[in-house]
Amino acid sequence: MVHLPFLHLHHRLYCSPPLDHLVAEDIATSLHPYIYTDLGTWPCVRLLNATGSIGCQFALTMKFWLHCIATTGTNGILYQLNTQDDIDNFSQNMPTNFNLPPTRSNLQTLESSKRLSGVIAIVNSTSTPGSPSRPSSYSPESKCPNCEFGLYANDADQYTWNPNGNSMIYEPVNIPIFALDPIDTLSAATYKQVMAHIHESLSIYLQDLNYNIEQNYRNYPLRAVDFSLFMWAAVDSATCLRRGWCFPVGGSSIYSSPSPDLTGNDGKPIIIVSATMDSRSVFHDLTLGVENDISGMVAMLAVADALSKSPTPVASFPKHIVYTLFNGEAWGYSGSQRFVNDISSPFECKNITGTNTCPIKGAACTQPCVRDTDFTNINFDNIESVVEFSSVAQSNASAKGFWAHTDDTTTSGSLLQLFISQGNSTNSIQDAASDGVHRKLPPSSAQSFLKKKRSIASIVLSDFQTSLDGYYHSDYDDMLDLATASSAICSLASSAARSIWLSAQGLNNGTVPAQVTADCNLVTSLLDCLTQNYSCSLIQQYYGVNNAARITHYSSVFSFGGVSLLSLFAFNFLGDKNGVRRMNGTSPASCQSITDCQAHEYCIRGTCVSTLTRYHDSYGAGLGYNYGTGLFNVIDESAPTWTESTWNPPTMRVYSVTSTRHQVIELVIGVLWLVSSIIIVLYLKRYLKKTLKIA
């Protein structure tokens, strides 16, 4: 086993052994703390689509019991590798140390050695004194993320937005890989246990690895690691869904409008203001996506807040504004594609009784199974423009300012010029094609809208012109300069809010009220809450949450009616900004929960609010729900069909192991002891029978 430097609840399967195994299991349980040290784990897991599987698992040895399968893991001695040459030496000589980000070729080389049992990937935390520096860029994504599902899927000359991508995230790996990242007390303790005193300046003493290094990997006993990472799903999404061994990747998107009277036939044009809510990395529980999704999400929320302060109510403008935060975008634009499909197709509700398998209590429709049908009030043909916020934190930007990307300058020209005119001298907004190269749209939800109707004006705002952030869809995308990011996002949100305020009134220029300005303190709070302190005071204003620090931005697995922490906050925030509080005399009607409010009202920040803010299901457009079986299935292999395998509880534990020679000696002594014991028992039985006349 080597280590590479570099919470959402999953569906798990459990089983119990028959009674004749309980005694041995009780003995093993009582001895366990004296043999093993259990470690907190963040595993790389198995995912599937219509064509196969990706991610990690270990093909475990299986013992069949009555109605149950017992699985055993794999184990190996703990090694560290430092250089690229050491990877090549691993298959030939005793390894030394390895300190590089994992790549497809690295893992293939290590696997081919037949000496590799598993990998512990150390995500280099820059907050750890003395830890190795991070690479300047590392992206396990493909060079053209989600291109096969986007607007340009059939283009022969697709632009390479992610030149640093090595596609490792799509590699199927048949060894267990676990991550360590000292981001809290538990993970720091695990980090300390596994690692070693690599540098004298490193204050965290890493016991087990250091012990093996001191022993030169030859002088036993050595420290070893035992892994268990069994994934139940196999083959592809269609197979595992049929067997019930995987679930769709997805969650709940959010849409919200300050126009409570929005209807499909009111004839008013619609401006979509959008951002992505989820990100992706090798280790889902560590997925944060500070640049990739959080910065854009914060910018969009800041715009919603700025427009809510308009002296003239935005709901009275000639155009509707609809805010969207899509979930599952890292997985083939699952959230935006499903939203676009639902609002652009005729909706037919079949409330079938008797065989209803819709799990949503009080569903507005049981077939299809949906919470509500308010999305039918959004007429896709009325969508005039889409404004999307991509990576805008400027953490790794080469220069200040922002870039506006368009699919077609003719269609989006007026919208583009409006945003450019509202930029400021410090953080200007420029045409991304100003260098004479029209790269079209980077990976974005806007592509889902244009894929259905190419004539929609659209711009994607970002802090990059030619390529995505160097840590795109990487576990390294987890930090930012809070002051720099807050200033940049606040500046862009103010410019964008003014532009949207004018556009919603059909104006290309004019004076925007001073109140329509982003709140920089709010931006700072949002960045802090969504990156490192979910228990912050801002979140507490909406609902109580305790001891929640950094939360994952991985989509999770889809379940009808399920809501992630991110979706919950986005719903409450947008409902607060776009809703209308019911007055009880001169004061807002107070509430403790939604049961204190009237029908179609929500309890937000202690008051009853009426708002057109809704959740919307998000999972691959290539998946469908079978109301006869109650299972999902693949209905379109050309669309996103991502699923996540069910799995047994993953474990990683360290223990001491003796040399093979020592184990042979122990075995021989044990056999001799057993034989001697048998001889002594037989002799005593014979002696007692003769002496005591025992029959």
Summary of the structure (lengths in Angstrom):
residues: 695
radius of gyration: 29.0
end to end distance: 58.7
largest distance: 117.5
contacts: 2356
relative contact order: 0.16
helix: 31%
strand: 21%
